[in-house]
Amino acid sequence: QKEVEQNSGPLSVPEGAIASLNCTYSDRGSQSFFWYRQYSGKSPELIMFIYSNGDKEDGRFTAQLNKASQYVSLLIRDSQPSDSATYLCAVNRGGTDKLIFGTGTRLQVFP
Amino acid sequence: DAGVIQSPRHEVTEMGQEVTLRCKPISGHNSLFWYRQTMMRGLELLIYFNNNVPIDDSGMPEDRFSAKMPNASFSTLKIQPSEPRDSAVYFCASTPWEQADTQYFGPGTRLTVL
């Protein structure tokens, strides 16, 4: 079992729809959870982080965390073609500064 | 402020040659991470430093890989001898002490070993 698992996609959504990206992790000691966006040929860019159970909203983005189910998600409201990218879920390994990354979900937003 | 700086941006070399990748972290950041990204394996942590000291090098694939951080503003990742399977994008990332798990990535070095 991988430490951080994501569906590779592609996830295709129409412009204006809600995109829902999911991630599961195996280390129950993990305390910090991150979503990075990576455009093709570019470096990962941090877009959201969450530490506590529940929802955290930032503009069109909402991160959701459920530690009991070891599940993290990212919702993108009013999706735009410029949101088309690969989204990487990252989880810290409990007690360390190390981040373990999933392999990413490719999102395609079509006009 | 300048972000993480990496050089070179692209490197093409022949099998058996030595390759040195360079990274300048964001000023004031005290942790530095080296990653490798491939289509097959995704983003893998190779090694990380805290206050210039290597903390965890368990991700370094083998003895051909070595990393140094002689001071707070410079780090190198060396591969000697290089092999075609080392072809990947290598990223450097740094974090500030006050937000130790928030990593800021450099633009990466695309390495091709022929």
Interface residues (C-beta under 8 A of the other chain):
Chain A: S32 F34 K42 S43 P44 E45 L46 F49 L88 N92 T96 D97 K98 L99 I100 F101 G102 T103 G104
Chain B: S31 F33 R41 G42 L43 E44 L45 Y48 N50 I55 D56 F91 T95 A100 D101 T102 Q103 Y104 F105 G106 P107 G108
